[in-house]
Structure formats: structure tokens, C-alpha cells
């Protein structure tokens, strides 16, 4: 089982998401808690991929589509 550490930016993003779509934020946290922490990866059903916008803040990071 992996330890998950949330950056301040990730915490702010989740907080903002919860303000508008609490169910989406809960689903993201569930995926992190039940899949990422346990297996170290998310299911292919969530279409995980690397972000590759060279000018983006998250370039090089992984993303998945939870909802």
C-alpha cells in the first residue's frame, strides 16, 4: 500500500471541485484511496494518460477521467 501526499495545489483543486460538484470530488478521493493507494495505478476504464502541454502547470503529470 502506498502513502498518498497531496500538494497544496491538489488540495485547492479538490476543494474548488467540491464546491461545485461534491459528488465528483468524492469520486476522485475514492479512486485515490481505493485504487491508487492499493495498486499504484488506476483502472484503464478511467483512461489514464500523461499531460503533455509544454506550457501547462501539470505537464508531465498523469491525469485520469473519473467522471
Secondary structure by P-SEA (a helix, b strand, c coil): cbbbbbcaaaaaaaaaaaaccaaaaaaaaaaaacccccccccccccbbbbbcccccccccbbbbbcc
